[in-house]
Amino acid sequence: IFIISVLCKNFMWLKETYAPTVNQTQSKEKVTLLPKTVNDLAIVASDADTMEIFIGDIAKEKPTRFSPQELESFTRKYSKRLGSGGFGVVYKGKFPNGVQLAVKVLKNCATKELKEQFMAEVSTIGRTYHKNLVRLYGFCFDTNIKALVYEYMEKGSLDCILFDNNKSLEWEKLHEIAIGTAKGLGYLHHDCKDIIIHYDIKPGNVLLDSKFSPKVADFGLAMLYNREITHVSMTCGRGTPGYAAPELWIPSHITYKCDVYSYGITLFEIALGKMKLDATMSVSQLPRKVWEKFERGELSDFLRDFGIKDRDRMKAVLFCTVALWCIQYLPEERPSMIRVVQMLEGMVEVMTPPNPFQHLISSGVNLAVSKQTTSGDSTRSAGIRRTSSKECTPIMKKYEIEIAS
């Protein structure tokens, strides 16, 4: 008892001697782990482990506001340009400690659209932390320059890998990319304080780091919604045609399931993007082709014809089947991203999806199921035929929606 008593007294003495008060702890942690200036950053990041802690902590906090002079220093006066678009120009740079970054300089930020993009990015990605979401280190909001500072992604965007014949990835890695992207979206939809709808999921907005790990990026169209709100109303189009869910193009009630639709189109392209498809086939026609082959039981043969090897075909079929679930016309028929992850990881059985194009079979279109034949050059188990000369509606033409034939 005497020994235990002595040890306890020594422990309490050490605790009181070296442990600061609660208020001191909070303030000292702020100073130690989250330096307020770039010079402090260089001091704190004296080794790789410390920098990893710093990067992790800063990503969980509010983004840092950088000055125009700091951005010039990071980018060496914007000497290396990575790319450009309607939003502006992206430059490569690095912090004083050598950590690489990408600076997106917005052009014409006086316009309402770009102001909204700026606020959307900072208010959404700036308050999230997930390994499959790109990190926003900070921003610059000055009279002469508005910019966003992100982590640098060495391997660029997913579309550059999928559609470049000189680049290729093993199917195991493609599987990891599909699951990682789904997990990032699942976090936005279900794990954040507010629901975050991205509105523009596509291969070009999935970035890859040095190990080809995916991170969802470009939150310029994203919106936050209180979890008590079940849906929002929208009166104008949002997203990229071909990837955007059909409800985004008509006055409708919108839920996070519109991101699930866009993910489904992306998943088709992960599975089939490297195929030498007909040059006239657009991204909006790809799902129809897959459904036709799936419905006839010819999907595996279809994939073989386009060079997918036997050992990889099961994964390709899985991708296409899950994607068909994601692109169901009615949002309530689409799975959540949590369910999508479970299907891709083999945790739940993937059931046969219903026809995503059933809504196109209206008064002018009837479904005709024909007997399977063994004669001739082709075999059909089911088909859709038009029984009227009625043409597609203008909105269907505008957004590349066709009646099945």
DAGIJO-V106011 format. One line per field, one symbol per residue. burial: + if it has 24 or more other ideal C-beta (glycine too) atoms within 12 Angstrom, else -. A space follows every 10 residues. Layout:
burial->???
This chain:
burial->---------- ---------- ---------- --+++--+-- +--++----- +--++-+++- +-++++---+ +--++--+-- -++---++++ +++++-+-++ ++++++--+- ---+--++++ ++++++++++ ++++++++++ +---++++++ +++-++++++ +++-----+- +-++++++++ ++++++++++ -+--++++++ +++++++++- -+++++++++ +++++----- ---+--++++ +++++++++- -+-+++++++ ++++++++++ +++++-+--- --++++++++ +++++--+++ -++--+-+-- -+--++++++ +++++++++- +-++++++++ +-++-----+ --+-+++--+ ----+----- ---------- ---+------ --------++ ++++-
